[in-house]
Amino acid sequence: ELCQPMMTLATAIAALGALFYIAYRVWQSLSRAEPVDVFGMLRPFCLGICILFFDVIVLGSLNGILSPVVQGTGAMLHDQTFDVRKFQEEKDRLLSEMPLKVAVTGEFNPTDEELEKEIADMGWNGEDYAVMQRMSHTCYSFSLQSIVQTIMRKVMEFLFRAASLVVDTIRTFFLIVLSVLGPIAFAISVFDGFQGTLVQWLARYISVYLWLPISDLLGVMLARIQTLVLQSEMEMIQDPLSVFSPDGSTAIYLVFMLIGLVGYFCVPTVANWVVQAGGMGAYNRNMNNTASKAANVGGAVAGASTGNVAGVLLKK
């Protein structure tokens, strides 16, 4: 609906551009006594059709092609986030049970046999130990260490989600602006000298559209790393021979959240790496030039070596 007013204006601009486009080429062919190239004049008509049905042909095609990418990365992020929550809950449960085990056995990570023996010696049954577990979990939840860790974790998670929301909101705003002004870009590209406007608009639209999949992939990688860290920490908690530090675990978690927070603001840069209009950037061009020079030097060295070997063989 927002594209309708712009489509009317763009149609008039494209019609004027098509008139100049066709008149210039017909006059050029007649002045040179050459046959008129009809195929080359179809470009304004194709762009005009795209402008008339912009929301269906252009936006519908682009969204239909790129939408599966967004859905796929979104499903990956959902699965990894679910795993992180599951392992985090299991780790919190193990940490809440740790003080009770230390109090009962006097050891940091007692084995199941040692724990059962101490419980039997104290005259407790399964229900008594379950009650003590719940009490230990409650005490751990209200301890100063747990409260500080929870506050820091919640603050970083809030900033992490806020950065994700900012990227997604700006992406939506940019896509709306590009969609509304898209017919104007198509109309201007009819004029000679502005053909690159069409390619630039397509590249910008695809690049901005890929912000969400790239941010989802960033979240997937961070969630996967957190899952592996949580699994390793749970193994350390359950291993009687290892020493686990909750403070170090919280620091690692906050570091990864900080990395994700910084990474979200690098999403537009990564999207420009995927789709880049107007040819290669200076960095890629320098890299290719360096690679070409290295290949030329390598080829020259290989050719010289081959020639020397052939010369030695011919002498023999």
C-alpha positions as CSV (number, residue, x, y, z in Angstrom):
1,E,0.0,0.0,0.0
2,L,2.8,2.4,0.8
3,C,4.3,1.8,-2.7
4,Q,1.2,2.9,-4.6
5,P,1.8,6.6,-4.5
6,M,5.5,6.1,-5.5
7,M,4.5,3.7,-8.3
8,T,2.3,6.4,-10.0
9,L,5.1,8.9,-9.8
10,A,7.7,6.3,-10.9
11,T,5.6,5.4,-13.9
12,A,5.6,8.9,-15.2
13,I,9.4,9.2,-14.6
14,A,10.0,5.9,-16.4
15,A,7.8,6.9,-19.3
16,L,9.8,10.1,-19.8
17,G,13.0,8.2,-19.5
18,A,11.8,5.5,-22.0
19,L,11.0,8.3,-24.4
20,F,14.5,9.8,-24.3
21,Y,16.0,6.3,-24.2
22,I,14.3,5.1,-27.4
23,A,14.5,8.4,-29.2
24,Y,18.2,8.6,-28.7
25,R,18.9,5.1,-30.0
26,V,16.5,5.4,-33.0
27,W,18.1,8.7,-33.9
28,Q,21.6,7.3,-33.5
29,S,20.8,4.3,-35.7
30,L,19.2,6.5,-38.4
31,S,22.1,9.0,-38.4
32,R,24.5,6.1,-39.0
33,A,22.2,4.4,-41.6
34,E,22.2,1.3,-39.4
35,P,19.2,-1.0,-38.7
36,V,17.4,-0.2,-35.5
37,D,18.2,-2.7,-32.7
38,V,14.8,-3.4,-31.2
39,F,16.1,-5.9,-28.6
40,G,18.1,-3.2,-26.9
41,M,15.0,-1.0,-26.6
42,L,13.1,-3.6,-24.5
43,R,14.9,-2.5,-21.3
44,P,12.6,0.5,-20.5
45,F,9.5,-1.7,-21.1
46,C,10.7,-4.4,-18.7
47,L,11.5,-1.8,-16.1
48,G,8.1,-0.3,-16.6
49,I,6.4,-3.6,-16.1
50,C,8.4,-4.1,-12.9
51,I,7.3,-0.6,-11.7
52,L,3.6,-1.3,-12.5
53,F,3.6,-4.6,-10.5
54,F,6.4,-3.6,-8.1
55,D,5.0,-5.2,-5.0
56,V,4.3,-8.5,-6.8
57,I,7.2,-9.0,-9.2
58,V,10.0,-7.3,-7.4
59,L,9.2,-7.4,-3.7
60,G,7.4,-10.7,-3.9
61,S,10.2,-12.4,-5.7
62,L,13.0,-11.0,-3.5
63,N,11.1,-11.9,-0.3
64,G,10.2,-15.3,-1.6
65,I,13.8,-16.1,-2.4
66,L,15.3,-14.7,0.8
67,S,12.6,-15.8,3.3
68,P,13.7,-19.5,3.5
69,V,17.1,-18.2,4.6
70,V,15.5,-16.3,7.5
71,Q,13.3,-19.2,8.5
72,G,16.3,-21.7,8.4
73,T,18.5,-19.5,10.6
74,G,15.6,-18.7,12.9
75,A,15.0,-22.5,13.4
76,M,18.7,-23.1,14.1
77,L,18.7,-20.3,16.7
78,H,15.6,-21.6,18.4
79,D,17.1,-25.1,18.8
80,Q,20.4,-23.8,20.1
81,T,18.7,-21.4,22.6
82,F,16.6,-24.3,23.9
83,D,19.7,-26.4,24.5
84,V,21.4,-23.5,26.4
85,R,18.5,-23.0,28.7
86,K,18.2,-26.7,29.4
87,F,21.9,-27.0,30.2
88,Q,21.9,-23.8,32.3
89,E,19.0,-25.1,34.4
90,E,20.9,-28.4,35.0
91,K,24.1,-26.6,35.9
92,D,22.2,-24.3,38.4
93,R,20.7,-27.4,39.9
94,L,24.1,-29.0,40.4
95,L,25.5,-25.8,41.9
96,S,22.6,-25.6,44.3
97,E,23.3,-29.2,45.5
98,M,27.0,-28.7,45.9
99,P,26.9,-26.9,49.4
100,L,24.8,-29.7,50.8
101,K,27.2,-32.4,49.6
102,V,30.1,-30.5,51.0
103,A,28.3,-30.2,54.4
104,V,27.4,-33.8,54.5
105,T,30.7,-35.4,53.3
106,G,33.2,-32.7,53.9
107,E,34.5,-33.1,50.3
108,F,34.1,-30.7,47.3
109,N,33.0,-33.3,44.8
110,P,32.1,-36.6,46.7
111,T,31.2,-39.7,44.8
112,D,27.7,-41.2,45.0
113,E,29.0,-44.0,47.2
114,E,30.5,-41.6,49.7
115,L,27.4,-39.5,49.7
116,E,25.1,-42.5,50.3
117,K,27.4,-43.7,53.1
118,E,27.4,-40.4,54.9
119,I,23.6,-40.1,54.6
120,A,23.1,-43.5,56.1
121,D,25.5,-42.8,58.9
122,M,23.5,-39.6,59.7
123,G,20.3,-41.6,59.9
124,W,18.6,-39.8,57.0
125,N,16.3,-41.4,54.5
126,G,15.6,-40.3,50.9
127,E,12.8,-37.9,51.9
128,D,15.0,-36.2,54.4
129,Y,17.8,-35.7,51.9
130,A,15.3,-34.4,49.3
131,V,14.0,-31.8,51.8
132,M,17.6,-30.8,52.6
133,Q,18.3,-30.5,48.8
134,R,15.3,-28.1,48.4
135,M,16.5,-26.1,51.4
136,S,20.0,-25.9,50.0
137,H,18.7,-24.8,46.6
138,T,16.6,-22.1,48.3
139,C,19.6,-20.9,50.4
140,Y,21.8,-20.8,47.3
141,S,19.2,-18.8,45.4
142,F,19.1,-16.1,48.1
143,S,22.9,-16.0,48.7
144,L,24.8,-12.9,47.8
145,Q,26.9,-14.7,45.3
146,S,23.9,-16.1,43.5
147,I,22.1,-12.7,43.5
148,V,25.1,-10.9,42.1
149,Q,25.7,-13.5,39.4
150,T,22.0,-13.4,38.5
151,I,21.9,-9.6,38.3
152,M,25.0,-9.5,36.1
153,R,23.6,-12.3,33.9
154,K,20.3,-10.6,33.5
155,V,21.9,-7.2,32.7
156,M,24.0,-8.7,29.9
157,E,21.1,-10.7,28.6
158,F,19.0,-7.6,28.5
159,L,21.7,-5.7,26.6
160,F,22.2,-8.7,24.3
161,R,18.5,-8.8,23.4
162,A,18.3,-5.0,23.2
163,A,21.1,-5.0,20.6
164,S,19.3,-7.8,18.7
165,L,16.1,-5.7,18.8
166,V,17.9,-2.6,17.6
167,V,19.4,-4.4,14.6
168,D,16.0,-6.0,13.7
169,T,14.1,-2.7,14.1
170,I,16.6,-0.7,12.0
171,R,16.5,-3.5,9.4
172,T,12.7,-3.3,9.2
173,F,12.9,0.5,8.9
174,F,15.5,0.3,6.1
175,L,13.5,-2.3,4.2
176,I,10.4,-0.2,4.4
177,V,12.2,2.8,3.0
178,L,13.8,0.8,0.2
179,S,10.5,-0.8,-0.6
180,V,8.7,2.6,-0.8
181,L,11.4,4.3,-2.8
182,G,12.1,1.2,-4.9
183,P,9.9,2.3,-7.9
184,I,11.7,5.6,-8.0
185,A,15.0,3.8,-8.2
186,F,13.7,1.6,-11.0
187,A,12.4,4.7,-12.9
188,I,15.7,6.6,-12.6
189,S,17.6,3.6,-13.8
190,V,15.8,4.0,-17.2
191,F,17.9,7.1,-18.0
192,D,21.3,6.7,-19.5
193,G,24.0,7.1,-16.9
194,F,21.8,5.9,-14.1
195,Q,21.7,2.2,-15.0
196,G,23.7,1.3,-11.9
197,T,20.9,2.6,-9.7
198,L,19.0,-0.6,-10.2
199,V,21.9,-2.8,-9.2
200,Q,22.7,-0.6,-6.2
201,W,19.1,-0.8,-5.0
202,L,19.0,-4.6,-5.4
203,A,22.3,-5.0,-3.6
204,R,21.2,-2.7,-0.7
205,Y,17.8,-4.5,-0.3
206,I,19.4,-7.9,-0.2
207,S,22.2,-6.7,2.1
208,V,19.7,-5.2,4.6
209,Y,17.5,-8.3,4.3
210,L,20.4,-10.5,5.3
211,W,20.9,-8.6,8.6
212,L,18.5,-10.9,10.4
213,P,19.9,-14.2,9.1
214,I,23.5,-13.1,9.9
215,S,22.5,-12.0,13.4
216,D,20.7,-15.3,13.9
217,L,23.9,-17.2,12.8
218,L,25.9,-15.1,15.3
219,G,23.4,-16.1,18.0
220,V,23.7,-19.8,16.9
221,M,27.5,-19.7,17.2
222,L,27.4,-18.1,20.6
223,A,24.7,-20.4,21.8
224,R,26.7,-23.4,20.6
225,I,29.8,-22.2,22.3
226,Q,27.9,-21.6,25.5
227,T,26.4,-25.1,25.3
228,L,29.9,-26.7,25.0
229,V,31.1,-24.6,27.9
230,L,28.1,-25.6,30.1
231,Q,28.6,-29.3,29.2
232,S,32.3,-29.0,30.2
233,E,31.4,-27.2,33.5
234,M,28.8,-29.8,34.4
235,E,31.4,-32.6,33.8
236,M,33.7,-30.7,36.1
237,I,31.1,-30.3,38.8
238,Q,30.3,-34.1,38.7
239,D,34.0,-35.1,38.6
240,P,35.3,-35.8,42.1
241,L,38.9,-35.1,41.0
242,S,38.2,-31.6,39.5
243,V,37.8,-28.2,41.2
244,F,35.1,-26.0,39.8
245,S,34.9,-22.2,40.3
246,P,31.5,-20.6,39.9
247,D,33.1,-17.2,39.6
248,G,35.2,-18.3,36.6
249,S,32.1,-19.7,35.0
250,T,30.2,-16.5,35.3
251,A,33.1,-14.5,33.9
252,I,33.2,-16.8,30.8
253,Y,29.5,-16.4,30.3
254,L,29.7,-12.6,30.6
255,V,32.6,-12.5,28.1
256,F,30.6,-14.4,25.5
257,M,27.6,-12.1,26.0
258,L,29.9,-9.1,25.5
259,I,31.3,-10.7,22.3
260,G,27.8,-11.2,21.1
261,L,26.8,-7.6,22.0
262,V,29.8,-6.3,19.9
263,G,29.1,-8.8,17.1
264,Y,25.5,-7.5,16.6
265,F,26.8,-4.1,15.7
266,C,29.1,-5.7,13.1
267,V,26.2,-7.4,11.3
268,P,25.8,-4.6,8.6
269,T,29.5,-4.9,7.8
270,V,29.3,-8.7,7.3
271,A,26.1,-8.3,5.2
272,N,28.1,-6.0,2.9
273,W,30.7,-8.7,2.5
274,V,28.0,-11.1,1.3
275,V,26.5,-8.7,-1.3
276,Q,28.5,-5.8,-2.7
277,A,27.4,-3.6,-5.5
278,G,29.5,-1.8,-8.0
279,G,32.2,-4.5,-8.2
280,M,34.8,-5.4,-5.6
281,G,36.0,-3.2,-2.8
282,A,39.5,-1.9,-2.4
283,Y,40.4,-4.7,0.1
284,N,39.2,-7.5,-2.2
285,R,40.9,-5.9,-5.2
286,N,44.2,-5.6,-3.3
287,M,43.9,-9.2,-2.2
288,N,43.3,-10.4,-5.7
289,N,46.2,-8.3,-7.1
290,T,48.5,-9.8,-4.4
291,A,47.2,-13.3,-5.2
292,S,47.8,-12.7,-9.0
293,K,51.3,-11.4,-8.3
294,A,52.1,-14.4,-6.1
295,A,50.7,-16.7,-8.8
296,N,52.8,-15.0,-11.5
297,V,56.0,-15.3,-9.3
298,G,55.2,-18.9,-8.6
299,G,54.6,-19.7,-12.2
300,A,57.9,-18.0,-13.2
301,V,59.8,-19.9,-10.6
302,A,58.2,-23.2,-11.7
303,G,58.9,-22.4,-15.3
304,A,62.5,-21.5,-14.6
305,S,63.0,-24.7,-12.5
306,T,61.4,-26.8,-15.3
307,G,63.7,-25.1,-17.9
308,N,66.8,-25.7,-15.9
309,V,65.9,-29.4,-15.4
310,A,65.2,-29.8,-19.1
311,G,68.5,-28.2,-20.0
312,V,70.4,-30.5,-17.7
313,L,68.7,-33.5,-19.2
314,L,69.4,-32.4,-22.7
315,K,73.0,-31.9,-21.9
316,K,73.2,-35.4,-20.7
